Amino acid sequence: MMGWEEDAKQTLEETFRNWSMLSNTSQIGEPLVKLSIGALFISMIPLAIISLISISTGLELEIPILVGSSRTFVQLSILGLILEPIFVLGVDWWWLVLLYVCFMVSLASFEAVSRSKYSFPGQLRLTLAAMLLNIFIVSVFSFGFVIRPNPGWDPQYVIPIVGMLLGNSINS
């Protein structure tokens, strides 16, 4: 019986096969990306250009740009110190990645509730449940069918993507 069901099944199988060939590029033990001091200075060129434009037009934005850039540098350096061991050990220890993702979801839920104009009893609990469900569904699809990291909990992929999903959830 060759009906439309069989054609649909064949098309889906072919699509998933093509996706996996395109996206399954992760390998166990990929090195972490190391940035040199020179690369960091190169990344500051756009800020220098914006500061020069601010000086030349009299906008007086140089100090806020310098303060914001310094805060960003310090915050990302601290985050890097926290994440490097998780990225290295998390390839072998799935529970470490899960623990950090749960920590991220908890912080994001608390932040979303604190930004809300309205409150009600159990709001934090419901927000936490909604974010966990959202992250679970999107992660299963994206890591199971699209990105397909090896191992499936590879922290170099899971942590940044979950962070982006949580950022979108907080801002919506």
Salt bridges, closest charged atoms under 4 A:
GLU84 OE2 - LYS34 NZ 2.80
GLU111 OE2 - ARG115 NE 2.90
